[in-house]
Amino acid sequence: MIAQTLSYLEKTILDEFSGDNPRSLTQLARDLQLSDSSAIVYHIKKLISDGRLVRVRKGLYKTVAYEVNEAEYMVPFFGRGKCGPEGYFLEDNPEYHIPVSVQLLRTDTEKIFALEAAGNSMTPVIEEGDLIFARRMEIAENNGMYVVSHNGEILIKKVAIIDQKQGKGVLVSINPEIEPITIEPDQFRVIGKVVTIIRRVST
């Protein structure tokens, strides 16, 4: 049970997006006699941060159940992680939380986090838009698949260790067209080991 007290506006927003045909933010603001939708946007961001609401697409959200089933865990989602250069920082504050079956994760849930894959260097194992679940850890095992920080970029790669003591190794892509990246020990950090991949299927 999420114990935080909700304001009247937050309850209204959750009720609105729990239905099949929610009003637009502009219409909702008008019906609530607000001068504009900025207050609604503020509370939507707060509800997303609290794990009560998830963004489906621009202007459309989905209410997360007030009570999480005992067989589910609210996994923090941190945005996008590159399977290639120009990765994104993994911030301390998640964008929102995703309810996930504990049986699907099959690991210590308290250390699990999620991010969306971007890029093609891990094709065909990981594709653009796949949802990646990883378990937080600081040391990589040889040839394991990890979420890492390297030169200020968040990457999803296989870590091939050459010298554990000196931190020498390379970040390997599954896509043979992508060259390995030599690890720079003072700019390298293991964030977590990939444990589950959920494929996004185009319709």
N, C-alpha and C positions, 0 to 999 in steps of 0.2 A: 504494500500500500504506500502510495506517495502521500506524505503527511502534510505537505505545504498547503496553506490556506489560499484559496483562489478568490480573486476579486470578482465583482459582478460581471465586468467586461470580459474577463478571462473565461468565466463559466459560459457566457454567451457565445464567445468564439468557439469553444470546444463543442458546444451543442450544435452550432451552425455547421461545423465541418464533420460532424458525426453523421449528418444526413446525406441523402443521395444528390440533392440539388442545392448546394450552398450558394448564397448570394455573393456577388462580387464585393470586394472590400469597400468600394465606393458606395454601393447600394446599402451595405450593412451600416456604414457610417451615417448615411442619410437617414436610415430607419431608426437609428439610435440617437438622432438629432445631434450628431457631432459635426463640428465645422469642417473637418476633413478626416481622412483615413489614417493620419500619422499615429494617433493613439492606438488604433487597432494594429498597425504594423509593429509598434513598439511591444505590445503584449504578445503578438504572434512570435516575435523573436525570443521573448522570455519563455514562452511555452515550449518552443523548440529546444531551447537550452535546458529546460527542466525535463525534457523527454516526454512531454505530453502531446506534442504535435510534431508531425513530420511533413516536409515539403514534397509534394508530388511533382508539381511544375509551377511556373510563375502564376501566382494568384490562386493556386489550389493547394490545399493542405489536407492531411488526414489525421484524425484524432487517434491517439494511442490510448488503449484501455487504462482507466484509472487504477485498476489493480492488475498487476502483472502475474500471469499464471506461474505457479511454483516451478513449472518445467521450462520457464523462459528466463532469459537474462537480458538486461538492458545494456547492450554493447555500445560504448562511445564511438561515434563516427567522426573522423577527422578530415574529411574531404578527399582530395586527389593525391595519389602518389605515382610518380612517373616510373614507367618501365623504360627509362632512357634519360637523356639529359634534361636539364631545366625542370627539376623536381620541385615540389612544394614543401614548405616547412610544415612539420607536424606540431601544431601548437598545443599548449597545455589544456586549453579549453575546447572540447569537442563542439562540432556544429549542432549535433543532436544525438539522441540515443536510439538504437534499433532493437526492438524485442526479437530475440533469437532463441530457438530451441536449444536447451542445454545438450540434448542428444546429438544435435548437429555439430556443436562445437567440440565435444568429446575431450575437453581439457579443462584446466583450472580457469574458470570463467572470470575471476576477479582480475586476471592479468590480460584479458582479451581486449583488443581494440579493432576497429574496422576502418578501411579506406577504399576509395574507388581507384581502380587501375587506369592509367592513361599511357598511351604509347604502344608500340608493337615489338619491343625488344624481347619480350618473354613469350611471344607467339610460338606454338599454339597452346601452351599450357595456360597462359594468362592473356586475355584479350582486352582491348579497350572497353571500359565500362564495367568490367567484372568487379564484383564485391569481394574484397580480400579481408579475411580475418587472420590476425596474427597474435601470438602470445608474447608479451613483453619479456625480453631477456637482453643481457648485455654482452654475452660471449657467443660467437658463432661456431658451429661445428662445420667441419670441412664438407663442401658441396651441398650444404643445406640452402633452402630458399628463404631469404630474409628481407625485412624492411630495414633499410639502413639510411644513415645520414652521411653524405660524402661531399665535401666542399660546399656545404650549405644547401645541398639538394637532398630531397627525400626520394629514394629509389627502391624498387623491388627487384632484387637480383639473387643469383646464386653466388655464394661466397666460396671461393677456392683459396684455401690457406696454404701459403708456402712456408712461412715461418711464424708460428704462434707467438713466440717470445718477443720477436721484434715487430710483430704486427704486419708482416709482409703478406701480400696476397693480391688477388684480382677479383673484380666483380664481373661475373660471367652472364651473358645473355643467352637465352635458349635459341633465339633467332640467329642463325649462322651469319647473317649479313651485318650484324652489329659487333664491333670490335670490343674485346674485354677492356675493362678499366683498371689500371693499376691503383691499388689502394695507397693513399697517403695517410699513414698512421695518425698523424696529428690532426687530420681533418676527417677522420672516419669514426663512426659510432654505430654499433648495432642497436636497433630499437626493438625488434621483435621477429620471431620466426613465424613464417606463414603456415597456418594449420588448416585453413578451409578456404576454398575458392568457389564462389557462386557465380555461374555464368549468366550474363545478361543476354536474353534471347530477343532478337529483333522480330517484330510482328508486322 
